[in-house]
Amino acid sequence: MDKPLPDIRSHKALRAAENACTRCPLYKNATQAVPGVGPARARLMLVGEQPGDQEDKQGRPFVGPAGGVLDKALAEAGLARGDVFITNAVKHFKFEPRGKRRLHKRPNAYEIDRCHWWLDIERKLVKPSIVVALGATALRSVAGRPLAINKVRGRIVDLANGGRMLATIHPSYILRIEDEADKRAQYRRFVADLKVCAKVLARTA
């Protein structure tokens, strides 16, 4: 049985605890843990999969190519990145070396579940009105169980542990699409998903 959540009451204490985390083996090869960033009490929380190469080096989430897509989409949806708390389901970069490059490797269920309590603490501290799960890994972590994105995508759903969630794709998925027409269509749908959050937050402001 897992230990109870540590009694962490500030983002500074949370960052220190995450950087000292050895709950799964990913800390061994990563440069550092990458904590969430944003307002201490944000109404919207975005949860990605894990840090990438640039995030691991800089210690901040979504600063690489996927972050560029996310920033553009947030702006088009009428959401300011500075108003949003952005984090990841897994706090350490999982990769396999390929020459001088470090290639992203998807976290497994054990790693997602072991890292889940950091997300729980972030949600307790930030108290967001809506949590957006970006991709399958984030959706598993936020929902607490595996779910198919296409079954819940683009709508606000209640979470069993309290709060509300919207699921959508991870912006890195858009970067991997080779067909330009499909890429544009998927990007427009991604923006539309974020606009759902913007409308709900505007109604409850």
PLY file of the C-alpha trace (Angstrom):
ply
format ascii 1.0
element vertex 205
property float x
property float y
property float z
element edge 204
property int vertex1
property int vertex2
end_header
0.00 0.00 0.00
1.31 3.46 -0.94
2.22 5.99 1.71
-0.13 8.95 2.31
0.56 12.18 0.42
3.27 14.30 2.03
2.00 17.45 3.77
3.19 20.02 1.24
1.64 23.48 1.48
3.62 25.64 -0.97
4.84 25.43 -4.55
8.40 25.99 -3.36
8.20 22.97 -1.05
6.59 20.95 -3.83
9.42 21.75 -6.28
12.01 20.67 -3.71
10.14 17.41 -3.01
9.76 16.61 -6.71
13.46 17.13 -7.31
14.24 14.73 -4.46
11.79 12.11 -5.78
13.00 8.53 -6.27
9.56 6.88 -6.49
10.39 5.44 -9.95
13.70 4.97 -11.80
13.27 7.91 -14.22
15.11 10.32 -11.90
18.37 8.44 -12.49
18.94 9.64 -16.06
16.99 12.90 -16.19
18.75 16.23 -15.64
16.15 17.34 -13.10
12.48 17.11 -12.22
10.32 19.58 -14.13
7.69 21.08 -11.81
4.52 22.81 -12.91
4.55 26.56 -13.51
1.88 29.24 -13.41
-0.23 31.22 -10.96
-0.47 29.72 -7.47
-4.27 29.73 -7.84
-5.08 29.30 -11.54
-8.60 28.51 -12.74
-7.23 26.36 -15.57
-4.58 23.62 -15.27
-3.05 21.94 -18.32
-1.45 18.53 -17.86
0.91 17.15 -20.50
2.67 13.79 -20.68
6.23 14.40 -19.50
9.12 16.82 -20.05
10.90 16.63 -23.40
14.57 17.25 -24.14
14.37 21.05 -23.87
12.11 20.94 -20.80
14.55 18.58 -19.07
17.43 20.98 -19.75
15.58 24.18 -18.82
13.49 22.83 -15.92
10.20 24.26 -17.24
7.28 22.53 -18.98
6.31 23.14 -22.63
9.29 25.24 -23.72
10.13 23.08 -26.76
8.34 22.73 -30.14
5.12 21.38 -28.58
5.11 24.39 -26.26
5.16 26.67 -29.29
2.05 24.96 -30.67
0.38 25.17 -27.27
1.13 28.89 -26.86
-0.34 29.68 -30.28
-3.45 27.57 -29.65
-4.05 29.11 -26.21
-3.87 32.61 -27.69
-6.30 31.70 -30.49
-8.68 30.21 -27.90
-8.64 33.46 -25.92
-6.56 32.08 -23.06
-3.36 33.69 -21.78
-0.56 31.28 -20.94
0.32 33.47 -17.97
-3.11 32.76 -16.45
-2.76 28.97 -16.79
-0.95 26.47 -14.55
0.99 24.08 -16.80
2.44 20.78 -15.65
3.00 17.16 -16.68
1.71 13.78 -15.53
5.32 12.54 -15.21
7.94 14.96 -13.88
11.15 13.38 -15.25
12.17 12.99 -18.91
12.08 9.39 -20.15
14.26 8.82 -23.19
16.58 6.46 -25.01
19.98 7.71 -26.22
20.48 7.68 -30.01
23.97 8.98 -30.70
24.05 12.50 -29.30
20.26 12.76 -29.34
17.82 11.76 -26.61
14.65 10.30 -28.10
11.37 10.61 -26.20
10.01 7.36 -24.79
6.45 7.14 -23.50
6.09 6.57 -19.73
4.62 3.22 -18.74
1.67 2.65 -16.40
3.93 2.10 -13.37
5.76 5.38 -13.92
2.51 7.30 -14.48
0.96 5.86 -11.33
4.05 6.43 -9.18
4.16 10.09 -10.25
0.44 10.60 -9.79
0.64 11.89 -6.24
2.62 14.97 -7.38
-0.29 15.88 -9.65
-2.69 15.33 -6.74
-0.68 17.77 -4.62
-0.58 20.32 -7.46
-4.34 20.13 -7.78
-4.77 20.59 -4.02
-2.54 23.68 -4.07
-3.83 25.31 -7.27
-7.53 24.34 -6.94
-8.27 24.72 -10.69
-11.85 24.87 -11.95
-10.92 22.78 -14.99
-8.03 20.38 -15.62
-7.15 19.81 -19.28
-5.56 16.43 -20.02
-3.30 16.71 -23.07
-2.96 13.21 -24.52
-3.44 9.65 -23.31
-0.81 9.67 -20.56
-2.23 12.83 -19.00
-5.76 11.48 -19.34
-4.83 8.31 -17.46
-3.22 10.35 -14.69
-6.00 12.94 -14.34
-8.86 10.42 -14.57
-7.06 7.83 -12.44
-7.64 5.08 -15.02
-7.06 4.43 -18.73
-9.62 6.13 -20.98
-9.90 6.54 -24.74
-9.50 10.21 -25.67
-12.01 9.99 -28.52
-14.74 8.95 -26.06
-14.43 12.05 -23.85
-12.60 14.58 -26.01
-13.69 18.20 -26.16
-16.30 18.23 -23.40
-16.25 18.98 -19.70
-16.66 15.87 -17.56
-16.84 15.49 -13.78
-13.98 13.64 -12.10
-14.60 10.91 -9.53
-12.14 12.59 -7.13
-13.74 16.04 -7.53
-13.23 18.80 -10.05
-13.82 18.84 -13.78
-11.74 17.74 -16.75
-11.53 18.24 -20.49
-9.46 15.81 -22.58
-7.80 16.63 -25.88
-4.71 15.67 -27.87
-1.14 16.53 -26.92
0.23 19.33 -29.14
3.19 17.11 -30.11
0.69 14.94 -32.01
0.04 17.88 -34.35
3.77 18.27 -34.97
4.05 14.64 -36.07
1.33 14.89 -38.76
2.93 15.02 -42.22
-0.12 15.84 -44.33
-0.54 19.63 -44.20
-4.33 19.62 -44.61
-4.71 17.06 -41.81
-2.27 19.03 -39.64
-4.33 22.22 -40.05
-7.58 20.37 -39.33
-6.21 18.78 -36.17
-4.84 22.13 -35.00
-8.23 23.82 -35.53
-9.92 21.07 -33.52
-7.33 21.46 -30.77
-8.08 25.19 -30.58
-11.82 24.42 -30.52
-11.28 22.11 -27.53
-9.47 24.87 -25.63
-12.24 27.33 -26.52
-14.69 25.07 -24.64
-12.67 25.77 -21.48
-12.51 29.49 -22.23
-16.31 29.68 -22.60
-16.96 27.77 -19.35
-14.50 29.95 -17.43
-16.05 33.12 -18.89
-19.50 32.02 -17.73
-18.28 31.37 -14.20
-16.01 34.42 -13.84
0 1
1 2
2 3
3 4
4 5
5 6
6 7
7 8
8 9
9 10
10 11
11 12
12 13
13 14
14 15
15 16
16 17
17 18
18 19
19 20
20 21
21 22
22 23
23 24
24 25
25 26
26 27
27 28
28 29
29 30
30 31
31 32
32 33
33 34
34 35
35 36
36 37
37 38
38 39
39 40
40 41
41 42
42 43
43 44
44 45
45 46
46 47
47 48
48 49
49 50
50 51
51 52
52 53
53 54
54 55
55 56
56 57
57 58
58 59
59 60
60 61
61 62
62 63
63 64
64 65
65 66
66 67
67 68
68 69
69 70
70 71
71 72
72 73
73 74
74 75
75 76
76 77
77 78
78 79
79 80
80 81
81 82
82 83
83 84
84 85
85 86
86 87
87 88
88 89
89 90
90 91
91 92
92 93
93 94
94 95
95 96
96 97
97 98
98 99
99 100
100 101
101 102
102 103
103 104
104 105
105 106
106 107
107 108
108 109
109 110
110 111
111 112
112 113
113 114
114 115
115 116
116 117
117 118
118 119
119 120
120 121
121 122
122 123
123 124
124 125
125 126
126 127
127 128
128 129
129 130
130 131
131 132
132 133
133 134
134 135
135 136
136 137
137 138
138 139
139 140
140 141
141 142
142 143
143 144
144 145
145 146
146 147
147 148
148 149
149 150
150 151
151 152
152 153
153 154
154 155
155 156
156 157
157 158
158 159
159 160
160 161
161 162
162 163
163 164
164 165
165 166
166 167
167 168
168 169
169 170
170 171
171 172
172 173
173 174
174 175
175 176
176 177
177 178
178 179
179 180
180 181
181 182
182 183
183 184
184 185
185 186
186 187
187 188
188 189
189 190
190 191
191 192
192 193
193 194
194 195
195 196
196 197
197 198
198 199
199 200
200 201
201 202
202 203
203 204
